[in-house]
């Protein structure tokens, strides 16, 4: 029997895109012969997934699972919304969420090595589902949050939001807390904001914003000759608009724009006779930042007619 080492397994994995254990088993079955091992994998239908490796998976879904005081959110991508709506795919995403909560992996690479309830690793499940569904699938990102949270999924997995709170017993045990917390999650889903509070905005970001505003005023004839004190006041005012656009607590509350979100939190806490603080906001948008494939219909038709 040929000696199978880690280097051989890694090389076969590189060539086929199949899981590590699948590659090892194939090499063992092929007595170390690479070509035969690839044949073994192809016969099992596994190597077919490698052909999809260069394709773009920009669809899929975002999903969330809470067990006890632990909440996980994950984005798993597919190539089309047809697969994203498939119940088998959605069940697979739930399996991934279960593996995340159970194992708390450090990153996606570690997650792929975690086992699902089927006994297979996440990576093996991805390979299998890629083959059976005929599309490239990939686990893109995830997050784990401990403690008191509210969650929201929009559009069958288009957007996912986790809001983290600190609240005393009077507040979190109030019958109205769940609805209040859901409202904050809905707010975060409705408007993209990178920060929760003004204090969360890095000084470097504010400095950059000031430079931009100063450059804009320098090119505005209406600002010529105005005292620096006046210009500073204008910059302060415009920075206020920046905070409104980029900080969750500074936004107008979506259900009552006569108050900010911060005011809504304050008013609610007072009504509950307790204290509430929003300490975190995480939002995943499906396919965010992934360059989507643009099909050239004319080219596809020409290719079909030409038989190429």
Protein Blocks (a to p, Z undefined) as FASTA:
>chain_A
ZZddfklmmmmmmmnopafklmmmmmmmnnopaklmmmmmmmnommmmmmmmmpccfehc
dddddehjaccddddddfbfklmmpmklmmmmmmmmmmmmmnopablmlmmmpccfkopa
fklmmmmmmmmnopacddfbdcddedjdddddehhhpaccdddddddfklmmpmklmmmm
mmmmmmmmmpccfbfblmlpcfklmmmmmmmmmmmmmmmmklgopafklmmmmmmmmmmm
mmmmmgmklpccfklmkbcfklmmmmmmmmnopacddfbdcdddehihiacddddfklmm
mmmmnoZZ
